[in-house]
Amino acid sequence: MPELTVELPESAFAALRKDPGEFASEMRIAAAVKWYELGMISQEKAAEIAGLSRAHFISALNRLQVSPLQYSSEELGEELQDAD
């Protein structure tokens, strides 16, 4: 797996009260959640990027207050029409 190096100020770890390893893990999750929320990647790909199972990724979505159901208003309207 490719490795990425990111330089961060020491104060970044203290801000979240995380050691560097925990901070890196949280960054992966946050990035995957945001990309999923923006519709850039699927839930399955986001879970892979986050390094989590799909079930744990859904829990992370809940923790970060992002819906696991990503529908546009048009898609939701179509779904509701099909329900009738």
Buried (B, 14 or more C-beta within 10 A) or exposed (E): EEEEEEEEEEEEBEEEEBEEEEBBBBBBBEBBBBBBBEEEBEBEEBBBBBEBEBEEBBEBBEEEEBEEEBEEEEEEEEEEEEEE
